[in-house]
Amino acid sequence: MEKNLEKIKDDIIQKLDKRGYQEITIKSYSSQLLNLFSYYPTVEPTEITNKQVCKYAQSLISKKYSASTIRLLFYACSFYFDEINNKNHGLYRVKLPPEKNIEPEFFLQSEVLELIEHKKNLKHKSILLLMYSCGLETGELLNLQVNHIRSREQRPNIHIVDNSGKLKRKAFLSTRILPILREYYQVFLPEKWFFYSQNDKNKKYSPTSVRKMIDDSIAELNLNPKLKSKSLRHSYIKHMNELGIPLPIILNHLGLQGFDSHLKYAKLLYPNVQITYTPLDKKINENTQIEDFKDLEHLVFELKNQNEIDYLLEGIECFRIGSLRAGVIFIWSAAIKNIRQKIIETSNLKELNQELKAIDPKAKQIKNVESFEFIKDETTLVLSQKIGLYDKFEKNELSNACLGLRNKCGHPSNYKPEIHKVKAFVEDILNMVYKKKIA
């Protein structure tokens, strides 16, 4: 029987792989089925009935196995008996144990950036950058081949494929990570798999190695130990949603098109949201028009820095459609870039770094404006006061009112800024960042 099970296992794995299932799914399905077959050692696996599957499931429930484990068993059985062997088992009518309330864990954006900056290993840094910026699962990352990286196209992207090589989707590739990917390519010279095994270029990098690298990095930075590799994908979804992209658009982009998937992620992102009013009880803010922020629109035509312009345009568009939280985040991103540039333009680097070390001894040395990407915004504002760019009152206003509102808007919560606070925020940014004359 044992030899027969090994043959059946190989057959199951081959068929799952051929149909493009992820490696983790293949392992889970094959494990569930082999445990079922071992439970009925005298029965030919293909002859196991619907009732016997249900009886086995009940035995797992009595041993306190979770609903997700039982559901995984049913998925595996449906694949094996119905899809592969045409047994028409149909539904497995077993009452699942109650679901445990598991609180989802998300990275803060600052934590992801810290995680990436922490990695000095070029391969590890490249892995983290791609997983977070493109919302990749571990399996999708490891299926990447060299020709899937389309960096020279007008709109850079990566082709994400399943195990059989079939295109699942195209993911937008940020130009910010292209220099890192090019450096990785020049150092490691991948031939087929973009991330290959340490001992064999013709084999994929191990998913276990990816998960261990992320777990170790989280531990080294003393982040929440509940954060895992899958938290990067969950955080991509959450952060993109907070930046103003509707949840269904994000999920469709990731290939998660079923109603169950949309409901699952809606519950993850908005666990406490309930319908407690009707359209009769609240007035829709239909008057949040761009005219309220016309000074911002005029400002765009005065700037030269394309990054600032892009952020301001995104912010204006968010305000236009009433997405005030996302608009605040984009406008602050433009403003802090402007402040960083002014610090560089008005300071001696040696003196600047001396002031920075006094504020934060662990801060990375500033060499150019890009160095600020890894310095906290609050630290940047303190530094701007130290070098005389702002006085104490201005620095406190930027820190408490502007950065404070930006942090409230960026923090996972149900916070909704009132329109008068957003207008005050925009006015402060215009007066203290864009209209302020440098002495």
C-alpha positions as CSV (number, residue, x, y, z in Angstrom):
1,M,0.0,0.0,0.0
2,E,2.8,2.4,0.9
3,K,4.5,2.0,-2.6
4,N,1.1,2.5,-4.2
5,L,0.5,5.7,-2.2
6,E,3.8,7.1,-3.4
7,K,2.8,6.4,-7.0
8,I,-0.6,8.1,-6.4
9,K,1.1,11.0,-4.7
10,D,3.4,11.6,-7.7
11,D,0.4,11.4,-10.0
12,I,-1.5,13.9,-8.0
13,I,1.4,16.3,-7.9
14,Q,2.0,16.0,-11.6
15,K,-1.6,16.8,-12.4
16,L,-1.8,19.7,-10.0
17,D,1.4,21.2,-11.4
18,K,0.2,20.7,-15.0
19,R,-2.9,22.7,-14.2
20,G,-0.9,25.6,-12.9
21,Y,-1.5,25.3,-9.1
22,Q,0.9,27.1,-6.8
23,E,3.6,25.0,-5.0
24,I,2.1,25.6,-1.6
25,T,-1.4,24.4,-2.9
26,I,0.2,21.3,-4.5
27,K,1.8,20.4,-1.2
28,S,-1.4,21.0,0.8
29,Y,-3.7,19.1,-1.6
30,S,-1.4,16.1,-1.9
31,S,-0.9,16.0,1.9
32,Q,-4.7,16.1,2.6
33,L,-5.4,13.4,0.1
34,L,-2.7,11.0,1.3
35,N,-3.9,11.4,4.9
36,L,-7.4,10.5,3.7
37,F,-6.2,7.5,1.8
38,S,-4.2,6.3,4.8
39,Y,-7.4,6.6,6.9
40,Y,-9.0,3.9,4.7
41,P,-6.0,1.6,4.1
42,T,-8.2,-1.3,2.7
43,V,-10.1,0.9,0.3
44,E,-8.8,1.7,-3.2
45,P,-8.3,5.5,-3.2
46,T,-10.5,6.1,-6.2
47,E,-13.3,4.1,-4.6
48,I,-13.6,6.2,-1.5
49,T,-17.2,7.6,-1.3
50,N,-18.6,11.0,-0.5
51,K,-19.9,9.6,2.9
52,Q,-16.4,8.3,3.7
53,V,-14.9,11.7,3.0
54,C,-17.5,13.2,5.3
55,K,-16.8,10.6,8.1
56,Y,-13.1,11.4,7.8
57,A,-13.8,15.1,8.0
58,Q,-15.9,14.6,11.2
59,S,-13.0,12.8,12.7
60,L,-10.8,15.8,12.1
61,I,-13.4,18.1,13.5
62,S,-13.5,16.0,16.7
63,K,-9.8,16.5,17.0
64,K,-10.3,20.3,16.9
65,Y,-9.0,20.9,13.4
66,S,-9.9,24.3,12.0
67,A,-12.6,25.1,9.4
68,S,-9.9,26.1,6.9
69,T,-8.3,22.7,7.2
70,I,-11.6,20.9,6.6
71,R,-12.4,23.2,3.7
72,L,-8.9,22.5,2.2
73,L,-9.7,18.8,2.4
74,F,-12.9,19.3,0.5
75,Y,-11.2,21.3,-2.2
76,A,-8.5,18.6,-2.6
77,C,-11.2,15.9,-2.8
78,S,-13.2,17.8,-5.3
79,F,-10.2,18.0,-7.5
80,Y,-9.2,14.4,-7.1
81,F,-12.6,12.7,-7.3
82,D,-14.6,15.0,-9.5
83,E,-12.1,16.6,-11.8
84,I,-9.5,13.8,-12.2
85,N,-11.6,10.6,-11.7
86,N,-15.1,11.8,-12.7
87,K,-16.7,10.3,-9.5
88,N,-19.3,13.1,-9.1
89,H,-18.9,13.3,-5.4
90,G,-20.7,16.6,-5.3
91,L,-21.0,18.6,-2.1
92,Y,-19.6,17.3,1.2
93,R,-22.4,18.0,3.7
94,V,-20.5,18.5,6.9
95,K,-21.1,21.4,9.3
96,L,-17.8,23.2,9.7
97,P,-16.5,24.3,13.1
98,P,-16.9,28.0,13.8
99,E,-14.2,30.2,12.3
100,K,-11.7,31.7,14.7
101,N,-11.4,35.4,14.6
102,I,-7.9,36.0,13.3
103,E,-6.8,39.6,13.3
104,P,-5.0,40.3,10.0
105,E,-1.5,41.7,10.3
106,F,-0.4,44.5,8.0
107,F,2.9,46.3,7.7
108,L,3.0,50.1,8.0
109,Q,4.5,51.6,4.8
110,S,7.4,52.9,6.9
111,E,8.0,49.4,8.2
112,V,8.2,48.0,4.7
113,L,10.7,50.7,3.7
114,E,12.7,49.9,6.8
115,L,12.6,46.2,5.9
116,I,13.9,46.9,2.4
117,E,16.6,49.4,3.5
118,H,17.8,46.9,6.2
119,K,18.6,44.3,3.6
120,K,22.2,44.6,2.3
121,N,22.0,41.4,0.4
122,L,21.1,42.5,-3.2
123,K,19.0,39.4,-3.9
124,H,17.0,39.8,-0.8
125,K,16.5,43.5,-1.4
126,S,15.3,42.8,-4.9
127,I,12.9,40.2,-3.7
128,L,11.3,42.5,-1.1
129,L,11.0,45.3,-3.6
130,L,9.2,43.2,-6.1
131,M,6.9,41.4,-3.6
132,Y,5.7,44.7,-2.1
133,S,5.6,47.0,-5.1
134,C,3.8,44.5,-7.4
135,G,1.7,42.6,-4.7
136,L,3.4,39.3,-5.5
137,E,2.7,36.0,-3.8
138,T,5.8,33.9,-3.1
139,G,5.0,31.5,-5.9
140,E,4.4,34.3,-8.4
141,L,7.8,35.8,-7.5
142,L,9.7,32.5,-8.0
143,N,8.0,31.9,-11.3
144,L,9.6,35.0,-12.7
145,Q,11.9,34.4,-15.6
146,V,14.4,36.9,-17.1
147,N,12.2,37.6,-20.1
148,H,9.2,38.4,-17.8
149,I,10.9,41.7,-16.7
150,R,9.8,44.2,-19.3
151,S,11.8,47.2,-18.1
152,R,12.4,48.8,-21.5
153,E,8.8,49.2,-22.5
154,Q,7.2,52.6,-22.4
155,R,5.2,51.5,-19.3
156,P,7.6,49.1,-17.5
157,N,5.9,45.9,-16.2
158,I,6.5,42.3,-15.3
159,H,4.6,39.3,-16.7
160,I,3.3,37.1,-13.9
161,V,2.7,33.5,-14.9
162,D,1.4,30.3,-13.2
163,N,3.3,27.1,-12.9
164,S,2.5,26.0,-16.4
165,G,3.8,29.3,-17.8
166,K,0.4,30.8,-18.6
167,L,0.2,34.6,-18.2
168,K,-2.0,35.5,-15.2
169,R,-1.5,39.3,-15.3
170,K,0.8,42.1,-15.9
171,A,2.0,44.2,-13.0
172,F,3.1,47.8,-13.2
173,L,6.8,48.1,-12.5
174,S,8.0,51.1,-10.6
175,T,10.9,52.9,-12.3
176,R,12.2,53.5,-8.7
177,I,13.3,49.9,-8.5
178,L,14.7,49.5,-11.9
179,P,18.3,50.5,-10.9
180,I,18.3,47.8,-8.2
181,L,17.0,45.1,-10.6
182,R,19.6,46.0,-13.2
183,E,22.3,45.8,-10.6
184,Y,21.0,42.5,-9.4
185,Y,21.0,41.2,-13.0
186,Q,24.6,42.4,-13.6
187,V,25.8,40.7,-10.4
188,F,23.9,37.4,-10.5
189,L,23.5,37.0,-14.3
190,P,20.3,34.9,-14.2
191,E,19.8,32.8,-17.4
192,K,16.2,31.5,-17.0
193,W,14.8,32.0,-13.5
194,F,15.2,35.6,-12.3
195,F,15.7,34.3,-8.8
196,Y,17.5,30.9,-9.0
197,S,18.7,28.3,-6.5
198,Q,22.0,29.0,-4.8
199,N,23.4,25.8,-6.3
200,D,21.8,25.5,-9.7
201,K,20.8,28.3,-12.1
202,N,18.3,26.0,-13.7
203,K,16.2,25.7,-10.5
204,K,14.0,28.2,-8.9
205,Y,14.9,29.8,-5.6
206,S,13.3,28.0,-2.7
207,P,10.0,29.4,-1.2
208,T,11.3,28.3,2.2
209,S,14.3,30.5,1.8
210,V,12.1,33.5,0.9
211,R,9.9,33.0,3.9
212,K,12.9,32.5,6.3
213,M,14.6,35.6,5.0
214,I,11.5,37.7,5.7
215,D,10.9,36.1,9.1
216,D,14.5,36.7,10.1
217,S,14.4,40.3,8.9
218,I,11.2,41.0,10.9
219,A,12.8,39.5,14.0
220,E,16.0,41.6,13.5
221,L,14.0,44.8,13.3
222,N,11.8,43.9,16.2
223,L,8.6,44.2,14.2
224,N,5.4,42.4,15.0
225,P,6.3,38.6,15.0
226,K,2.8,37.9,13.5
227,L,3.9,39.5,10.3
228,K,4.8,37.0,7.6
229,S,5.7,36.9,3.9
230,K,2.0,37.0,2.9
231,S,1.6,40.2,4.9
232,L,3.5,42.0,2.1
233,R,0.8,41.1,-0.4
234,H,-2.0,42.0,2.1
235,S,-0.2,45.3,2.8
236,Y,0.1,46.0,-0.9
237,I,-3.7,45.7,-1.2
238,K,-4.3,47.8,1.9
239,H,-1.8,50.5,1.0
240,M,-3.0,50.8,-2.6
241,N,-6.6,51.1,-1.3
242,E,-5.5,53.8,1.2
243,L,-3.9,55.7,-1.7
244,G,-7.3,56.0,-3.4
245,I,-7.5,52.9,-5.7
246,P,-10.9,51.2,-5.2
247,L,-10.7,47.7,-3.7
248,P,-12.4,45.8,-6.6
249,I,-9.9,47.4,-9.0
250,I,-7.0,46.2,-7.0
251,L,-8.3,42.7,-6.6
252,N,-9.2,42.4,-10.3
253,H,-5.6,43.5,-11.1
254,L,-4.3,40.7,-8.9
255,G,-6.6,38.1,-10.5
256,L,-8.9,37.8,-7.5
257,Q,-12.2,38.2,-9.3
258,G,-14.6,35.9,-7.4
259,F,-17.2,37.3,-5.0
260,D,-15.7,35.3,-2.1
261,S,-12.3,36.9,-2.6
262,H,-13.8,40.4,-2.7
263,L,-15.7,39.7,0.5
264,K,-12.7,38.2,2.2
265,Y,-10.5,41.2,1.6
266,A,-13.3,43.7,2.3
267,K,-13.5,42.1,5.8
268,L,-9.8,42.1,6.2
269,L,-9.5,45.8,5.4
270,Y,-12.6,47.0,7.0
271,P,-13.3,44.5,9.9
272,N,-15.3,47.0,12.0
273,V,-17.4,48.7,9.2
274,Q,-21.1,48.3,9.6
275,I,-24.1,49.9,7.9
276,T,-25.5,52.1,10.6
277,Y,-27.3,54.8,8.5
278,T,-29.1,55.2,5.2
279,P,-28.7,57.7,2.3
280,L,-31.5,59.7,4.0
281,D,-29.4,60.2,7.1
282,K,-26.2,61.7,5.6
283,K,-25.5,64.3,3.0
284,I,-23.1,63.3,0.2
285,N,-20.3,65.9,-0.2
286,E,-21.1,66.6,-3.8
287,N,-19.7,70.1,-3.6
288,T,-16.1,69.0,-3.0
289,Q,-14.9,70.5,-6.3
290,I,-11.5,71.3,-7.6
291,E,-12.3,75.0,-7.3
292,D,-11.8,74.7,-3.6
293,F,-8.2,73.9,-4.3
294,K,-7.5,76.0,-7.4
295,D,-4.3,77.4,-5.9
296,L,-2.9,73.8,-6.0
297,E,-3.7,73.5,-9.7
298,H,-2.0,76.8,-10.5
299,L,1.0,75.6,-8.5
300,V,1.5,72.6,-10.8
301,F,2.4,74.9,-13.7
302,E,5.1,76.6,-11.7
303,L,7.0,73.5,-10.7
304,K,9.8,71.8,-12.5
305,N,10.3,68.6,-10.4
306,Q,8.3,65.9,-12.2
307,N,7.9,63.8,-9.0
308,E,6.3,66.7,-7.2
309,I,4.1,67.5,-10.2
310,D,2.9,63.8,-10.3
311,Y,2.1,63.8,-6.6
312,L,0.2,67.1,-6.7
313,L,-1.8,66.0,-9.8
314,E,-2.7,62.7,-8.0
315,G,-3.8,64.7,-4.9
316,I,-5.9,67.1,-7.0
317,E,-7.6,64.2,-8.7
318,C,-8.4,62.6,-5.3
319,F,-9.9,65.8,-4.0
320,R,-11.9,66.1,-7.2
321,I,-13.6,62.8,-6.6
322,G,-13.9,63.3,-2.8
323,S,-11.1,60.9,-1.7
324,L,-9.8,63.4,0.8
325,R,-7.6,60.9,2.7
326,A,-5.7,59.9,-0.4
327,G,-5.4,63.5,-1.5
328,V,-3.8,64.5,1.8
329,I,-1.2,61.7,1.4
330,F,-0.3,62.7,-2.1
331,I,0.0,66.4,-1.3
332,W,2.2,65.7,1.7
333,S,4.4,63.5,-0.4
334,A,4.9,66.4,-2.8
335,A,5.6,68.9,0.1
336,I,8.1,66.7,1.9
337,K,10.0,66.3,-1.4
338,N,10.1,70.0,-1.8
339,I,11.4,70.5,1.8
340,R,14.1,67.9,1.2
341,Q,15.3,69.7,-1.9
342,K,15.4,73.0,-0.1
343,I,17.5,71.5,2.7
344,I,20.0,70.1,0.2
345,E,20.2,73.4,-1.7
346,T,20.7,75.6,1.3
347,S,23.1,73.5,3.4
348,N,26.6,72.3,3.6
349,L,26.5,68.4,3.6
350,K,29.1,68.1,6.3
351,E,27.3,70.4,8.7
352,L,24.0,68.9,7.6
353,N,25.1,65.4,8.6
354,Q,26.4,66.7,11.9
355,E,23.0,68.1,12.8
356,L,21.3,64.9,11.6
357,K,23.6,62.7,13.8
358,A,22.7,65.0,16.8
359,I,19.0,64.4,16.1
360,D,19.2,60.7,15.2
361,P,22.6,58.9,15.8
362,K,21.4,55.9,13.8
363,A,20.4,57.9,10.7
364,K,22.0,57.1,7.4
365,Q,24.3,59.8,6.1
366,I,22.8,62.2,3.6
367,K,24.6,62.3,0.3
368,N,21.9,63.7,-1.9
369,V,18.2,64.3,-1.9
370,E,17.4,60.6,-2.5
371,S,19.0,59.8,0.9
372,F,16.0,61.3,2.6
373,E,13.8,58.4,1.4
374,F,15.1,56.5,4.5
375,I,14.8,59.3,7.0
376,K,11.5,59.8,8.9
377,D,9.5,62.9,7.9
378,E,9.5,64.1,11.5
379,T,13.3,64.0,11.6
380,T,13.4,65.9,8.3
381,L,11.3,68.7,9.8
382,V,13.4,68.9,12.9
383,L,16.5,69.1,10.7
384,S,14.9,71.9,8.6
385,Q,14.5,73.9,11.8
386,K,18.1,73.2,12.9
387,I,19.5,74.6,9.7
388,G,17.3,77.7,9.8
389,L,14.9,76.8,7.0
390,Y,11.9,77.1,9.3
391,D,11.5,78.8,12.7
392,K,10.1,76.8,15.7
393,F,6.5,77.9,15.1
394,E,6.6,76.9,11.4
395,K,8.2,73.6,12.1
396,N,5.6,72.8,14.8
397,E,2.8,73.7,12.4
398,L,4.2,71.5,9.7
399,S,4.8,68.7,12.2
400,N,1.6,68.8,14.2
401,A,-1.0,70.1,11.8
402,C,0.2,68.9,8.4
403,L,2.2,65.7,9.1
404,G,-0.2,64.9,11.9
405,L,-3.2,65.0,9.5
406,R,-1.2,63.0,6.9
407,N,-0.4,60.3,9.5
408,K,-4.1,60.1,10.5
409,C,-5.1,59.7,6.9
410,G,-2.4,57.0,6.3
411,H,-3.1,55.0,9.4
412,P,-5.4,52.0,9.1
413,S,-8.6,53.3,10.6
414,N,-12.1,54.6,9.7
415,Y,-10.9,58.2,10.1
416,K,-12.5,60.6,7.7
417,P,-11.0,64.2,7.6
418,E,-13.5,67.0,7.5
419,I,-13.3,69.3,4.5
420,H,-12.3,72.4,6.6
421,K,-9.3,70.5,8.0
422,V,-8.2,69.5,4.5
423,K,-8.5,73.1,3.3
424,A,-6.5,74.3,6.3
425,F,-3.9,71.6,5.5
426,V,-3.6,72.7,1.8
427,E,-3.4,76.4,2.9
428,D,-0.5,75.6,5.3
429,I,1.4,73.6,2.7
430,L,1.0,76.4,0.1
431,N,2.1,79.1,2.5
432,M,4.9,77.4,4.4
433,V,6.3,75.1,1.7
434,Y,5.6,76.6,-1.8
435,K,5.2,80.3,-1.2
436,K,7.9,80.7,1.5
437,K,11.0,82.6,0.3
438,I,14.4,81.2,1.2
439,A,16.7,83.7,2.6
